[in-house]
Amino acid sequence: MATTSPPAAAEATKPKAKRRPGDVAFSGTALGAGVLILVLLAAVTIFLLAESIPAFTSDPDENPILNGETFLEYVYPLIFGTIWSSVLALIIAAPLAIGIALFISHYAPRRIAAVLGYIIDLLAAVPSVVYGLWGGLVLAGMLQPFYVWLNDWLGWIPLFGGQVSATGRTILTAAIVLAIMVLPIMTAICREVFLQTPVLHEEAALALGSTKWEMIKMAVLPFSRGGMVSAAMLALGRALGETMAVTMVLSVSGVVTFQLLTSTNPTTIPANIALAFPEAYGDGISVLIATGLVLFVLTFAVNALARWIVSRRAEFSGAN
């Protein structure tokens, strides 16, 4: 006669938790929200693909925007300008964000840290058009003498060579504005990641005779590496899609150049769409939508790369 083992019997007789109406409603709402995100993403993808087809199939000579160029020739400078301005912004913003986050989390007194945290968070609420107005009307003029000085002393470096812009509205100015815009996002994420460092790890490093900076290098930064990468990639994605600030600051020319101080500047995809869409018609609209598809794929690739980098760091956990 077969007998039921004690674990199996206990599993069979274990009462099931009663699902209350609130639990059912919450789980259903969460599931619906997740499905809705996927549906919206699929809808945007299908729209971009469907509306972009004429850009690839129409005659470039008859297209009011391509003007005889192939789509690849048209979009390549835009891709370069988008990536170049965003990378410059990330190079400027990343050290500042990490430094501010470390100061708030490990150096500043509690009251000062709270005030600084509120100020950083409030910067994220400033509309991009305000940053654009300030960058184009104020910051560009302030930086123009500094650009002249850079050109005089470091003009032998290709990045700072060429004829300096008389207005200061250059790709470097646009990158500085983008860096200020992404600074709150990256700072807030890094600050929260730094605060998650196990206290026992910090105390152990200090007990071994480390200074505070040595403790941060040995305990805080290694633990927070994945979070800092995520913050940087999120900031990069924010910079890639920025439209109004770049449009209002940058004196665009649509060329491929690494020079930072001249009036001949690359154009980003969002700024190009904002400037050209009001006068576009026919297949020209499809070309602009196709460039939006390229930006969509580019942003998706950046986020996928960030997920991959973070997953590679997932096996390290300072809490283990």
Secondary structure, 3 states (H helix, E strand, C coil): CCCCCHHHHHHHHCCCCCCCHHHHHHHHHHHHHHHHHHHHHHHHHHHHHHHHHHHHHCCHHHCCCCCCCCHHHHHHHHHHHHHHHHHHHHHHHHHHHHHHHHHHHHHCCHHHHHHHHHHHHHHCCCCHHHHHHHHHHHHHHHHHHHHHHHHHHHCCCHHHCCCECCCCCCHHHHHHHHHHHHHHHHHHHHHHHHHCCCHHHHHHHHHCCCCHHHHHHHHHHHHCHHHHHHHHHHHHHHHHCCCHHHHHHCCECCCCCCCCCECCECCCHHHHHHHHHHHCCCHHHHHHHHHHHHHHHHHHHHHHHHHHHHHHCCCCCCCC
